[in-house]
């Protein structure tokens, strides 16, 4: 399958965006002082669920960004 240049760029940018957003979210989750993520110094279910969401998003962002990068490299080779 051959990806167009705009689609490849979109996938690459999506992957980078996913990492930026979720890294920021995890930093904020760890620093949480509202009592949602930690109760008496121990992680809550809220923390574990959102950490799992972040990890899944890291993996998907990496895979999707990698597909975009491979698409751009393939287009460069054929040009």
Secondary structure as UniProt FT lines:
FT   HELIX           5..30
FT   STRAND          38..39
FT   TURN            40..41
FT   STRAND          42..43
FT   HELIX           45..78
//
